[in-house]
């Protein structure tokens, strides 16, 4: 069953939830509003039809958020979820269904059908994941650049210090965490999970080698677990251990690896379509690629050089977040 659903955000940043009638499948649970896509119907057309029929609103600003395939005991569902951040009309339950507007941070307080759970993760994640350079030679320059990026709106950062001496590691990790938290951003450390927790990080980013060596999720549900992936096998492993999201690369050619084999958007989309966690695209991701990434199933883009090498980091970040 192909179902279209909407994560509708109002001007206050709240998300609209509706409650399923008791007599229907998964009755009594909260959900992101939507309904079945009819045979031969365009998905966006189905979205507009369902939101008008159920809520009396018409979306005028929307993009794909995530596609989730889920098998219930009695049926299989393809949930095609769109992020709607602009609409006309006043939402109300035209079919008598209860509805509530709630903050993203409170979504975990509600009981959803299982197929809806990855949608919550997608809503909690921003569209841009900023990754640090592996070698930070000038800490003062790095902190100044980081501060500028955070002020411009970056909310998720990965710190990877593979080429950093132990003497500098502690200072960089601790100071970066302080600066991220001052701006309401989360920081993940690309390192052993135990080291990430020792420094009080918001989570861990697993290299593909660390990912493949695991059999279970390395941290509790109160921390982020992310993973670097390059193919279907690694993506499947990320899902298997319960990672919250993945980064899939390389999608397009980069200056640092000009001759490397790339996935391209067609292969990226096909790989992402088979997993049930949000996936960021990495490799050649300038700001013009973000809408393309969304249309190919990505949560957003992961970036390094386009930000750190920019002559105007504030403007560059704002272009991504526009």
Backbone as CSV, one residue per row, in Angstrom:
resi,resn,N_x,N_y,N_z,CA_x,CA_y,CA_z,C_x,C_y,C_z
1,UNK,0.847,-1.193,0.000,0.000,0.000,0.000,0.880,1.240,0.000
2,UNK,0.696,2.093,-0.999,1.467,3.334,-1.109,0.679,4.447,-0.421
3,UNK,1.283,5.001,0.633,0.617,6.030,1.429,1.452,7.301,1.406
4,UNK,0.811,8.440,1.206,1.496,9.721,1.289,1.119,10.361,2.626
5,UNK,2.113,10.968,3.284,1.879,11.613,4.574,2.601,12.946,4.606
6,UNK,2.173,13.814,5.508,2.744,15.155,5.576,3.208,15.479,6.988
7,UNK,4.456,15.951,7.083,4.954,16.553,8.308,4.757,18.057,8.125
8,UNK,3.675,18.573,8.683,3.259,19.956,8.451,3.771,20.835,9.579
9,UNK,4.510,21.864,9.204,5.091,22.774,10.196,4.433,24.145,10.083
10,UNK,4.054,24.713,11.242,3.437,26.033,11.211,4.480,27.123,11.443
11,UNK,4.042,28.364,11.508,4.964,29.496,11.643,5.683,29.512,12.983
12,UNK,5.204,28.747,13.946,5.843,28.659,15.263,6.770,27.452,15.366
13,UNK,6.926,26.714,14.275,7.811,25.565,14.273,7.187,24.295,14.798
14,UNK,5.884,24.302,15.041,5.203,23.127,15.557,4.790,22.184,14.427
15,UNK,4.658,20.902,14.752,4.274,19.880,13.780,2.852,19.411,14.078
16,UNK,2.070,19.225,13.025,0.680,18.809,13.175,0.558,17.286,13.208
17,UNK,-0.131,16.785,14.213,-0.415,15.360,14.338,-1.923,15.148,14.342
18,UNK,-2.361,14.037,13.789,-3.770,13.658,13.863,-3.865,12.259,14.475
19,UNK,-4.993,11.974,15.065,-5.182,10.683,15.735,-6.091,9.797,14.902
20,UNK,-5.651,8.557,14.692,-6.416,7.620,13.889,-7.670,7.162,14.645
21,UNK,-8.762,7.027,13.903,-10.003,6.523,14.513,-9.782,5.099,15.030
22,UNK,-10.445,4.761,16.098,-10.222,3.475,16.769,-10.507,2.272,15.874
23,UNK,-11.442,2.401,14.925,-11.882,1.232,14.163,-10.994,0.928,12.940
24,UNK,-10.005,1.784,12.628,-9.174,1.579,11.442,-7.858,0.898,11.816
25,UNK,-7.098,0.500,10.791,-5.787,-0.113,11.007,-4.905,0.826,11.835
26,UNK,-4.257,0.258,12.873,-3.434,1.050,13.791,-4.270,2.136,14.489
27,UNK,-5.511,1.820,14.754,-6.430,2.771,15.359,-6.000,3.232,16.735
28,UNK,-6.343,4.485,17.061,-6.024,5.054,18.359,-4.637,5.635,18.477
29,UNK,-3.806,5.480,17.430,-2.439,6.001,17.459,-2.370,7.342,16.738
30,UNK,-1.364,8.125,17.096,-1.128,9.396,16.429,-0.342,9.169,15.149
31,UNK,-0.493,10.065,14.189,0.186,9.905,12.910,0.409,11.260,12.254
32,UNK,1.214,11.242,11.215,1.360,12.394,10.338,0.275,12.253,9.270
33,UNK,-0.575,13.258,9.116,-1.776,13.103,8.281,-1.461,12.779,6.832
34,UNK,-2.369,12.051,6.207,-2.212,11.668,4.809,-3.153,10.544,4.477
35,UNK,-2.833,9.823,3.411,-3.698,8.724,3.010,-3.163,7.996,1.795
36,UNK,-3.941,7.088,1.276,-3.524,6.211,0.193,-3.377,6.963,-1.131
37,UNK,-2.298,6.631,-1.858,-2.091,7.148,-3.207,-2.875,6.261,-4.164
38,UNK,-3.753,6.865,-4.941,-4.565,6.086,-5.862,-3.732,5.615,-7.056
39,UNK,-4.166,4.536,-7.695,-3.446,3.985,-8.851,-3.289,5.049,-9.932
40,UNK,-2.048,5.249,-10.392,-1.761,6.216,-11.441,-1.714,7.656,-10.973
41,UNK,-1.888,7.897,-9.673,-1.921,9.263,-9.145,-0.516,9.751,-8.812
42,UNK,-0.203,10.983,-9.192,1.056,11.613,-8.818,1.089,11.791,-7.299
43,UNK,2.268,11.558,-6.694,2.365,11.586,-5.234,2.020,12.965,-4.674
44,UNK,2.542,14.023,-5.306,2.243,15.362,-4.795,0.764,15.703,-4.972
45,UNK,0.175,15.235,-6.051,-1.261,15.439,-6.256,-2.047,14.720,-5.158
46,UNK,-1.593,13.525,-4.790,-2.245,12.776,-3.719,-2.100,13.511,-2.391
47,UNK,-0.928,14.087,-2.164,-0.698,14.852,-0.940,-1.689,16.016,-0.834
48,UNK,-1.812,16.774,-1.909,-2.726,17.919,-1.919,-4.174,17.466,-1.704
49,UNK,-4.553,16.382,-2.370,-5.924,15.882,-2.232,-6.212,15.448,-0.804
50,UNK,-5.291,14.673,-0.216,-5.507,14.149,1.131,-5.559,15.267,2.165
51,UNK,-4.674,16.260,2.043,-4.660,17.333,3.034,-5.921,18.193,2.931
52,UNK,-6.424,18.334,1.719,-7.677,19.080,1.574,-8.846,18.288,2.155
53,UNK,-8.885,16.985,1.856,-9.984,16.158,2.333,-9.968,15.999,3.850
54,UNK,-8.783,15.837,4.428,-8.672,15.561,5.857,-8.644,16.823,6.714
55,UNK,-7.955,17.862,6.213,-7.667,19.015,7.059,-8.173,20.341,6.521
56,UNK,-8.609,20.373,5.267,-9.085,21.618,4.687,-7.989,22.619,4.372
57,UNK,-6.772,22.128,4.122,-5.665,23.015,3.783,-5.065,22.606,2.443
58,UNK,-4.314,23.545,1.838,-3.634,23.284,0.567,-2.167,23.644,0.724
59,UNK,-1.242,22.700,0.532,0.179,23.020,0.668,0.655,23.910,-0.473
60,UNK,1.473,24.902,-0.134,2.073,25.720,-1.193,3.590,25.773,-1.086
61,UNK,4.155,25.062,-0.103,5.608,24.921,0.019,5.882,23.555,0.633
62,UNK,6.407,22.645,-0.186,6.599,21.272,0.286,7.753,20.619,-0.457
63,UNK,8.378,19.650,0.200,9.460,18.879,-0.422,9.456,17.473,0.170
64,UNK,10.032,16.495,-0.545,10.140,15.147,0.014,10.982,15.145,1.292
65,UNK,10.574,14.373,2.279,11.324,14.247,3.534,11.976,12.870,3.665
66,UNK,11.177,11.808,3.615,11.718,10.452,3.745,10.689,9.458,3.230
67,UNK,11.172,8.347,2.674,10.306,7.241,2.256,10.625,6.043,3.141
68,UNK,9.584,5.438,3.693,9.768,4.337,4.641,8.970,3.131,4.166
69,UNK,9.650,2.006,3.976,8.978,0.741,3.686,8.875,-0.043,4.994
70,UNK,7.661,-0.492,5.305,7.469,-1.193,6.580,6.465,-2.328,6.415
71,UNK,6.807,-3.457,7.023,5.935,-4.625,6.990,5.236,-4.793,8.334
72,UNK,3.908,-4.623,8.335,3.098,-4.966,9.501,2.702,-6.441,9.373
73,UNK,2.069,-6.977,10.401,1.654,-8.380,10.358,0.656,-8.642,9.236
74,UNK,-0.191,-7.635,8.963,-1.282,-7.856,8.014,-1.126,-7.110,6.694
75,UNK,-0.078,-6.285,6.553,0.096,-5.544,5.311,1.473,-4.906,5.252
76,UNK,1.894,-4.560,4.038,3.134,-3.839,3.821,2.796,-2.430,3.355
77,UNK,3.561,-1.457,3.851,3.266,-0.056,3.565,4.511,0.648,3.037
78,UNK,4.331,1.461,2.007,5.355,2.408,1.577,4.846,3.780,1.977
79,UNK,5.501,4.367,2.976,5.096,5.668,3.497,5.956,6.745,2.836
80,UNK,5.321,7.557,2.023,5.985,8.618,1.259,5.712,9.934,1.993
81,UNK,6.702,10.399,2.764,6.478,11.539,3.656,7.053,12.821,3.064
82,UNK,6.249,13.883,3.098,6.658,15.195,2.611,6.684,16.187,3.765
83,UNK,7.639,17.102,3.688,7.763,18.187,4.668,7.031,19.399,4.105
84,UNK,6.002,19.833,4.810,5.175,20.961,4.355,5.395,22.133,5.306
85,UNK,6.033,23.190,4.826,6.286,24.346,5.689,5.576,25.606,5.206
86,UNK,4.567,25.400,4.374,3.728,26.505,3.936,2.416,25.953,3.412
87,UNK,1.310,26.531,3.851,0.008,26.037,3.396,-1.035,27.139,3.517
88,UNK,-2.128,26.955,2.796,-3.241,27.892,2.843,-4.408,27.225,3.552
89,UNK,-5.110,28.018,4.345,-6.244,27.499,5.083,-5.905,27.269,6.542
90,UNK,-6.917,26.905,7.312,-6.740,26.613,8.734,-7.045,25.143,8.973
91,UNK,-6.027,24.428,9.463,-6.171,22.983,9.633,-7.234,22.641,10.676
92,UNK,-8.136,21.746,10.305,-9.140,21.250,11.236,-9.527,19.835,10.804
93,UNK,-9.999,19.040,11.735,-10.326,17.640,11.444,-11.633,17.511,10.689
94,UNK,-11.565,17.487,9.374,-12.777,17.433,8.562,-13.475,16.081,8.658
95,UNK,-12.748,15.051,9.130,-13.337,13.718,9.261,-13.573,13.376,10.733
96,UNK,-13.592,14.417,11.580,-13.847,14.214,13.002,-12.654,13.715,13.785
97,UNK,-11.478,13.677,13.178,-10.293,13.166,13.858,-9.679,14.240,14.759
98,UNK,-9.227,13.858,15.968,-8.530,14.806,16.841,-7.212,15.226,16.189
99,UNK,-6.778,16.452,16.455,-5.478,16.895,15.966,-4.801,17.769,17.007
100,UNK,-3.483,17.791,16.962,-2.690,18.599,17.886,-1.470,19.152,17.172
101,UNK,-1.087,20.373,17.544,0.185,20.949,17.113,1.179,20.739,18.249
102,UNK,2.358,20.217,17.944,3.334,19.946,18.998,4.742,20.301,18.541
103,UNK,5.609,20.591,19.496,7.008,20.883,19.178,7.725,19.605,18.770
104,UNK,8.726,19.753,17.909,9.481,18.585,17.439,10.072,17.819,18.613
105,UNK,10.539,18.528,19.637,11.149,17.867,20.797,10.158,16.995,21.558
106,UNK,8.865,17.225,21.376,7.847,16.479,22.116,7.231,15.335,21.313
107,UNK,7.698,15.135,20.085,7.118,14.083,19.255,7.268,12.698,19.882
108,UNK,8.352,12.501,20.620,8.585,11.185,21.233,7.614,10.909,22.381
109,UNK,6.827,11.886,22.786,5.840,11.675,23.847,4.567,11.011,23.317
110,UNK,4.435,10.929,21.987,3.232,10.380,21.369,3.483,8.937,20.911
111,UNK,2.402,8.176,20.812,2.481,6.798,20.334,2.060,6.748,18.869
112,UNK,2.995,6.310,18.005,2.792,6.276,16.553,2.785,4.833,16.045
113,UNK,2.203,4.590,14.883,2.456,3.317,14.184,3.958,3.204,13.894
114,UNK,4.474,1.989,13.860,5.918,1.796,13.712,6.480,2.455,12.455
115,UNK,5.732,2.460,11.376,6.219,3.027,10.124,6.501,4.519,10.238
116,UNK,5.901,5.185,11.227,6.083,6.616,11.396,7.341,6.985,12.175
117,UNK,7.955,6.035,12.885,9.061,6.357,13.788,10.284,6.968,13.083
118,UNK,10.703,6.477,11.897,11.828,7.125,11.221,11.538,8.582,10.833
119,UNK,10.270,8.919,10.700,9.908,10.291,10.340,10.303,11.248,11.462
120,UNK,10.170,10.791,12.700,10.543,11.634,13.838,12.029,11.960,13.783
121,UNK,12.862,10.961,13.493,14.301,11.206,13.368,14.585,12.213,12.259
122,UNK,13.887,12.061,11.141,14.111,12.972,10.019,13.745,14.406,10.395
123,UNK,12.695,14.567,11.188,12.289,15.908,11.610,13.247,16.497,12.634
124,UNK,13.868,15.645,13.424,14.817,16.123,14.435,16.148,16.549,13.819
125,UNK,16.428,16.067,12.619,17.706,16.361,11.973,17.588,17.570,11.052
126,UNK,18.646,18.399,10.978,18.637,19.536,10.058,18.978,19.087,8.638
127,UNK,18.903,19.977,7.652,19.226,19.600,6.274,20.715,19.633,5.949
128,UNK,21.528,20.186,6.853,22.968,20.305,6.594,23.749,19.743,7.772
129,UNK,24.694,18.871,7.477,25.575,18.232,8.474,26.989,18.702,8.172
130,UNK,27.542,19.526,9.052,28.873,20.100,8.837,29.940,19.187,9.435
131,UNK,30.896,18.791,8.611,31.976,17.897,9.040,33.282,18.672,9.092
132,UNK,34.005,18.534,10.189,35.268,19.248,10.320,36.340,18.610,9.448
133,UNK,37.375,19.369,9.181,38.543,18.805,8.514,39.248,17.853,9.474
134,UNK,39.923,16.857,8.933,40.566,15.869,9.800,41.836,16.400,10.446
135,UNK,42.409,17.421,9.842,43.629,18.024,10.381,43.374,19.502,10.651
136,UNK,43.446,19.890,11.917,43.223,21.280,12.316,44.547,21.843,12.801
137,UNK,45.184,22.578,11.942,46.528,23.081,12.247,46.502,24.346,13.097
138,UNK,45.489,25.180,12.891,45.400,26.439,13.629,44.070,26.460,14.377
139,UNK,44.134,26.231,15.683,42.914,26.136,16.476,42.139,27.456,16.499
140,UNK,42.853,28.550,16.555,42.192,29.859,16.604,41.371,30.096,15.331
141,UNK,41.936,29.755,14.186,41.225,29.907,12.919,40.018,28.983,12.871
142,UNK,40.211,27.748,13.302,39.109,26.779,13.291,37.947,27.260,14.159
143,UNK,38.243,27.711,15.372,37.171,28.144,16.263,36.454,29.375,15.715
144,UNK,37.183,30.255,15.075,36.561,31.441,14.478,35.634,31.034,13.337
145,UNK,36.099,30.108,12.492,35.271,29.627,11.392,34.040,28.884,11.919
146,UNK,34.244,28.050,12.932,33.139,27.295,13.522,32.097,28.246,14.099
147,UNK,32.554,29.262,14.816,31.638,30.233,15.413,30.795,30.915,14.340
148,UNK,31.421,31.255,13.230,30.697,31.899,12.137,29.639,30.966,11.563
149,UNK,30.006,29.699,11.357,29.061,28.719,10.805,27.887,28.490,11.755
150,UNK,28.162,28.431,13.042,27.099,28.220,14.026,26.173,29.432,14.094
151,UNK,26.735,30.609,14.047,25.913,31.820,14.067,25.025,31.902,12.830
152,UNK,25.497,31.345,11.723,24.726,31.375,10.478,23.619,30.330,10.449
153,UNK,23.619,29.394,11.411,22.505,28.457,11.500,22.830,26.981,11.495
154,UNK,24.109,26.593,11.458,24.467,25.174,11.509,24.027,24.575,12.845
155,UNK,23.352,23.414,12.798,22.826,22.795,14.004,23.361,21.383,14.259
156,UNK,24.168,20.856,13.343,24.696,19.503,13.507,26.121,19.466,12.977
157,UNK,27.056,19.065,13.836,28.483,19.098,13.490,29.120,17.755,13.829
158,UNK,29.983,17.307,12.935,30.820,16.130,13.204,32.261,16.592,13.365
159,UNK,32.867,16.224,14.478,34.275,16.543,14.720,35.097,15.288,14.478
160,UNK,35.970,15.336,13.484,36.833,14.181,13.191,38.283,14.650,13.282
161,UNK,38.997,14.069,14.212,40.344,14.526,14.542,41.364,13.427,14.298
162,UNK,41.256,12.787,13.137,42.120,11.642,12.838,43.590,12.013,12.770
163,UNK,43.898,13.238,12.361,45.293,13.653,12.209,45.705,14.650,13.285
164,UNK,45.073,14.567,14.441,45.338,15.506,15.525,46.100,14.825,16.646
165,UNK,47.093,15.494,17.172,47.887,14.966,18.275,47.055,14.914,19.549
166,UNK,47.392,13.955,20.423,46.634,13.772,21.660,46.575,15.037,22.499
167,UNK,47.654,15.809,22.489,47.706,17.023,23.305,46.663,18.045,22.874
168,UNK,46.350,18.067,21.592,45.371,19.015,21.070,43.957,18.439,21.032
169,UNK,43.853,17.114,21.050,42.563,16.447,20.900,41.583,16.892,21.980
170,UNK,42.021,16.848,23.231,41.147,17.173,24.348,40.648,18.607,24.267
171,UNK,41.548,19.542,23.975,41.141,20.944,23.895,40.155,21.169,22.755
172,UNK,40.436,20.584,21.596,39.550,20.763,20.447,38.171,20.166,20.713
173,UNK,38.145,18.975,21.285,36.874,18.316,21.555,36.044,19.100,22.570
174,UNK,36.667,19.480,23.662,35.946,20.174,24.728,35.466,21.550,24.286
175,UNK,36.327,22.308,23.637,35.972,23.668,23.234,34.930,23.657,22.117
176,UNK,35.039,22.711,21.195,34.049,22.627,20.120,32.672,22.302,20.684
177,UNK,32.624,21.422,21.667,31.347,21.067,22.298,30.714,22.280,22.974
178,UNK,31.522,23.049,23.687,31.011,24.244,24.372,30.415,25.214,23.363
179,UNK,31.122,25.436,22.258,30.660,26.393,21.254,29.392,25.905,20.549
180,UNK,29.337,24.601,20.259,28.132,24.066,19.625,26.918,24.222,20.537
181,UNK,27.067,23.861,21.805,25.949,23.948,22.735,25.502,25.388,22.968
182,UNK,26.428,26.317,22.893,26.076,27.729,23.066,25.135,28.208,21.963
183,UNK,25.161,27.527,20.821,24.310,27.902,19.691,23.195,26.889,19.445
184,UNK,22.972,25.982,20.409,21.905,25.000,20.264,22.178,23.940,19.220
185,UNK,23.453,23.690,18.929,23.839,22.684,17.932,24.326,21.415,18.620
186,UNK,24.179,20.287,17.937,24.651,19.001,18.452,26.005,18.672,17.839
187,UNK,26.865,18.030,18.646,28.207,17.654,18.191,28.397,16.152,18.318
188,UNK,28.783,15.523,17.201,29.109,14.105,17.182,30.604,13.959,16.968
189,UNK,31.215,13.035,17.689,32.648,12.802,17.559,32.899,11.561,16.723
190,UNK,33.732,11.702,15.696,34.125,10.561,14.880,35.280,9.858,15.587
191,UNK,34.932,8.900,16.413,35.916,8.208,17.250,35.249,6.986,17.859
192,UNK,35.977,6.301,18.708,35.397,5.200,19.462,34.246,5.735,20.316
193,UNK,33.116,5.030,20.382,31.979,5.515,21.167,32.334,5.835,22.622
194,UNK,33.222,5.048,23.228,33.607,5.312,24.610,34.310,6.661,24.741
195,UNK,35.112,7.015,23.746,35.802,8.305,23.774,34.795,9.430,23.616
196,UNK,33.830,9.229,22.727,32.798,10.248,22.535,32.044,10.515,23.832
197,UNK,31.740,9.473,24.586,31.030,9.639,25.839,31.920,10.234,26.923
198,UNK,33.209,9.946,26.865,34.139,10.511,27.839,34.166,12.038,27.754
199,UNK,33.984,12.554,26.549,34.000,14.003,26.365,32.597,14.609,26.423
200,UNK,31.593,13.791,26.721,30.241,14.309,26.867,29.574,14.723,25.573
201,UNK,29.955,14.080,24.475,29.408,14.427,23.171,27.916,14.085,23.074
202,UNK,27.258,14.684,22.084,25.849,14.403,21.853,25.650,13.087,21.108
203,UNK,26.747,12.510,20.659,26.662,11.238,19.970,27.978,10.881,19.323
204,UNK,27.943,9.816,18.542,29.145,9.320,17.874,28.870,9.167,16.386
205,UNK,29.898,9.462,15.592,29.828,9.163,14.164,30.798,8.015,13.903
206,UNK,30.253,6.909,13.415,31.045,5.699,13.201,31.665,5.700,11.812
207,UNK,32.957,5.457,11.740,33.570,5.200,10.435,32.997,3.897,9.903
208,UNK,33.166,3.635,8.622,32.622,2.398,8.062,33.261,1.167,8.707
209,UNK,34.543,1.255,9.064,35.206,0.124,9.727,34.597,-0.137,11.102
210,UNK,34.383,0.922,11.880,33.770,0.753,13.200,32.351,0.226,13.057
211,UNK,31.637,0.747,12.083,30.267,0.306,11.842,30.209,-1.195,11.602
212,UNK,31.046,-1.687,10.706,30.981,-3.095,10.321,31.462,-4.032,11.424
213,UNK,32.176,-3.500,12.403,32.671,-4.334,13.501,31.643,-4.494,14.624
214,UNK,30.558,-3.733,14.564,29.566,-3.755,15.635,28.478,-4.800,15.387
215,UNK,27.879,-5.258,16.490,26.731,-6.155,16.397,25.478,-5.526,17.003
216,UNK,25.663,-4.470,17.805,24.537,-3.775,18.417,24.795,-2.270,18.417
217,UNK,23.775,-1.523,18.719,23.896,-0.074,18.839,24.845,0.243,19.997
218,UNK,25.845,1.108,19.788,26.863,1.327,20.814,26.473,2.312,21.910
219,UNK,25.433,3.123,21.691,25.032,4.119,22.682,23.525,4.039,22.910
220,UNK,23.074,4.636,24.008,21.656,4.654,24.321,20.865,5.530,23.372
221,UNK,19.548,5.465,23.502,18.669,6.211,22.610,18.714,7.714,22.860
222,UNK,19.312,8.141,23.957,19.404,9.570,24.251,20.586,10.223,23.548
223,UNK,21.366,9.434,22.816,22.518,9.957,22.072,22.357,9.626,20.586
224,UNK,22.938,10.475,19.741,22.922,10.218,18.300,23.961,9.160,17.932
225,UNK,23.579,8.276,17.039,24.524,7.323,16.438,24.414,7.469,14.930
226,UNK,25.508,7.897,14.304,25.550,8.080,12.851,26.645,7.200,12.272
227,UNK,26.596,6.972,10.973,27.569,6.073,10.352,27.918,6.518,8.941
228,UNK,29.186,6.327,8.579,29.647,6.563,7.205,29.428,5.304,6.390
229,UNK,28.756,5.448,5.247,28.459,4.300,4.390,28.825,4.612,2.946
230,UNK,29.104,3.542,2.189,29.490,3.705,0.787,28.749,2.762,-0.150
231,UNK,27.989,1.832,0.425,27.281,0.863,-0.415,26.097,0.278,0.340
232,UNK,25.378,-0.623,-0.314,24.170,-1.211,0.262,24.476,-2.035,1.510
233,UNK,25.602,-2.725,1.498,25.969,-3.569,2.643,26.171,-2.734,3.903
234,UNK,26.858,-1.620,3.772,27.110,-0.777,4.932,25.835,-0.070,5.392
235,UNK,24.992,0.342,4.456,23.717,0.940,4.844,22.849,-0.067,5.606
236,UNK,22.823,-1.297,5.140,22.045,-2.327,5.814,22.564,-2.565,7.231
237,UNK,23.884,-2.513,7.394,24.467,-2.681,8.719,24.090,-1.514,9.633
238,UNK,24.057,-0.305,9.095,23.660,0.853,9.889,22.238,0.680,10.410
239,UNK,21.343,0.179,9.554,19.974,-0.077,9.975,19.940,-1.191,11.013
240,UNK,20.733,-2.224,10.787,20.725,-3.404,11.657,21.132,-3.060,13.092
241,UNK,22.117,-2.198,13.261,22.579,-1.880,14.621,21.765,-0.754,15.252
242,UNK,20.824,-0.182,14.509,19.984,0.864,15.070,20.562,2.256,14.997
243,UNK,21.381,2.533,13.978,21.898,3.892,13.797,20.734,4.841,13.518
244,UNK,20.911,6.085,13.941,19.856,7.085,13.734,19.861,7.640,12.323
245,UNK,21.052,7.763,11.735,21.159,8.228,10.356,22.509,7.821,9.789
246,UNK,22.622,7.950,8.473,23.856,7.580,7.788,24.280,8.703,6.851
247,UNK,25.548,8.669,6.473,26.095,9.542,5.433,26.585,8.636,4.316
248,UNK,26.063,8.844,3.112,26.414,7.996,1.971,27.261,8.790,0.988
249,UNK,28.419,8.203,0.615,29.355,8.917,-0.268,30.213,7.932,-1.071
250,UNK,30.924,8.493,-2.095,30.817,9.852,-2.639,29.737,9.896,-3.716
251,UNK,28.938,10.948,-3.680,27.854,11.073,-4.654,28.349,11.685,-5.954
252,UNK,29.079,12.804,-5.842,29.611,13.516,-7.003,31.111,13.713,-6.852
253,UNK,31.831,14.037,-7.921,33.281,14.269,-7.828,33.597,15.425,-6.878
254,UNK,34.745,15.321,-6.228,35.208,16.368,-5.324,36.607,16.813,-5.722
255,UNK,36.996,18.006,-5.265,38.341,18.515,-5.550,39.407,17.664,-4.889
256,UNK,39.103,17.129,-3.710,40.094,16.340,-2.982,40.305,14.954,-3.582
257,UNK,39.262,14.413,-4.272,39.368,13.089,-4.902,38.803,13.154,-6.318
258,UNK,39.463,13.882,-7.200,38.903,14.142,-8.539,38.687,12.900,-9.396
259,UNK,39.490,11.848,-9.194,39.350,10.671,-10.038,38.594,9.522,-9.404
260,UNK,38.058,9.735,-8.205,37.392,8.654,-7.483,36.069,8.283,-8.145
261,UNK,35.730,7.009,-8.067,34.448,6.548,-8.594,33.314,7.081,-7.724
262,UNK,32.275,7.588,-8.341,31.167,8.177,-7.590,29.871,7.411,-7.827
263,UNK,28.917,7.623,-6.919,27.625,6.946,-7.021,26.725,7.573,-8.078
264,UNK,26.730,8.905,-8.113,25.750,9.591,-8.948,24.393,9.582,-8.250
265,UNK,23.506,10.479,-8.665,22.224,10.603,-7.974,21.313,9.396,-8.192
266,UNK,21.385,8.765,-9.362,20.513,7.625,-9.622,20.810,6.474,-8.669
267,UNK,22.081,6.141,-8.501,22.454,5.063,-7.589,22.221,5.462,-6.136
268,UNK,22.498,6.713,-5.815,22.242,7.191,-4.452,20.773,6.985,-4.104
269,UNK,19.893,7.424,-4.985,18.459,7.320,-4.732,18.019,5.871,-4.568
270,UNK,18.557,4.988,-5.408,18.187,3.573,-5.330,18.628,2.953,-4.011
271,UNK,19.817,3.322,-3.524,20.321,2.786,-2.262,19.513,3.308,-1.074
272,UNK,19.220,4.579,-1.080,18.483,5.191,0.025,17.061,4.640,0.092
273,UNK,16.502,4.319,-1.044,15.122,3.837,-1.110,14.944,2.500,-0.398
274,UNK,16.042,1.802,-0.135,15.966,0.481,0.487,16.170,0.516,1.996
275,UNK,16.425,1.685,2.579,16.676,1.752,4.023,15.626,2.624,4.699
276,UNK,15.542,2.474,6.016,14.483,3.155,6.771,15.034,4.181,7.749
277,UNK,16.228,4.698,7.475,16.788,5.763,8.302,17.140,6.939,7.404
278,UNK,17.178,8.153,7.948,17.587,9.304,7.149,19.031,9.147,6.670
279,UNK,19.308,9.633,5.456,20.644,9.520,4.861,21.049,10.872,4.276
280,UNK,22.233,11.341,4.678,22.806,12.554,4.104,23.681,12.195,2.914
281,UNK,23.677,13.063,1.911,24.546,12.887,0.744,25.851,13.635,0.967
282,UNK,26.972,12.980,0.653,28.293,13.586,0.825,29.090,13.433,-0.466
283,UNK,29.828,14.490,-0.808,30.681,14.450,-1.991,30.177,15.379,-3.070
284,UNK,30.833,16.533,-3.228,30.437,17.493,-4.251,29.167,18.243,-3.931
285,UNK,28.874,18.390,-2.641,27.587,18.960,-2.236,27.650,20.468,-2.004
286,UNK,27.650,21.243,-3.090,27.493,22.686,-2.916,26.017,22.978,-2.659
287,UNK,25.700,24.239,-2.360,24.341,24.576,-1.943,23.299,24.287,-3.024
288,UNK,23.698,24.310,-4.288,22.757,24.041,-5.367,22.323,22.574,-5.401
289,UNK,23.088,21.712,-4.730,22.760,20.292,-4.717,21.717,19.928,-3.666
290,UNK,21.447,20.831,-2.717,20.531,20.476,-1.628,19.129,20.124,-2.122
291,UNK,18.478,20.947,-2.957,17.152,20.532,-3.444,17.196,19.256,-4.280
292,UNK,18.297,19.046,-4.999,18.455,17.811,-5.773,18.556,16.621,-4.824
293,UNK,19.302,16.809,-3.731,19.428,15.754,-2.726,18.065,15.393,-2.145
294,UNK,17.283,16.402,-1.780,15.945,16.141,-1.234,15.091,15.351,-2.217
295,UNK,15.160,15.715,-3.484,14.344,15.040,-4.494,14.820,13.626,-4.783
296,UNK,16.016,13.281,-4.312,16.543,11.924,-4.487,16.548,11.138,-3.184
297,UNK,15.745,11.585,-2.232,15.533,10.816,-1.011,16.451,11.134,0.145
298,UNK,17.313,12.137,0.005,18.257,12.464,1.064,17.623,13.301,2.163
299,UNK,18.114,13.114,3.374,17.755,13.998,4.474,18.275,15.401,4.207
300,UNK,19.444,15.452,3.587,20.102,16.714,3.271,21.500,16.429,2.780
301,UNK,22.412,17.369,3.009,23.778,17.205,2.532,24.762,17.318,3.682
302,UNK,25.849,16.571,3.584,26.977,16.677,4.499,28.088,17.413,3.763
303,UNK,28.708,18.375,4.412,29.668,19.233,3.727,30.934,19.439,4.541
304,UNK,32.034,19.616,3.802,33.325,19.952,4.412,33.885,21.183,3.712
305,UNK,34.625,20.931,2.629,35.358,21.980,1.926,34.499,23.169,1.498
306,UNK,33.285,22.960,0.981,32.513,24.127,0.556,32.325,25.175,1.650
307,UNK,32.345,24.736,2.911,32.208,25.689,4.022,33.570,26.153,4.512
308,UNK,34.452,25.210,4.863,35.733,25.575,5.481,36.638,26.351,4.528
309,UNK,36.522,26.100,3.233,37.374,26.798,2.257,36.727,28.065,1.708
310,UNK,35.546,28.380,2.192,34.833,29.548,1.679,35.461,30.855,2.179
311,UNK,35.464,31.865,1.323,35.923,33.191,1.730,34.878,33.904,2.578
312,UNK,33.645,33.439,2.516,32.558,34.025,3.298,31.695,32.896,3.842
313,UNK,32.100,32.340,4.992,31.426,31.177,5.559,29.980,31.492,5.914
314,UNK,29.730,32.664,6.461,28.360,33.024,6.827,27.436,32.993,5.614
315,UNK,27.860,33.587,4.520,27.045,33.616,3.327,26.861,32.215,2.738
316,UNK,27.935,31.432,2.769,27.862,30.071,2.237,26.840,29.235,3.009
317,UNK,26.888,29.305,4.335,25.945,28.542,5.150,24.518,29.019,4.892
318,UNK,24.334,30.305,4.804,22.989,30.848,4.589,22.431,30.401,3.228
319,UNK,23.305,30.224,2.245,22.854,29.727,0.940,22.343,28.297,1.050
320,UNK,23.017,27.483,1.880,22.548,26.121,2.086,21.185,26.110,2.802
321,UNK,21.015,27.004,3.756,19.832,26.979,4.607,18.684,27.829,4.099
322,UNK,18.903,28.498,2.975,17.860,29.389,2.433,16.592,28.612,2.085
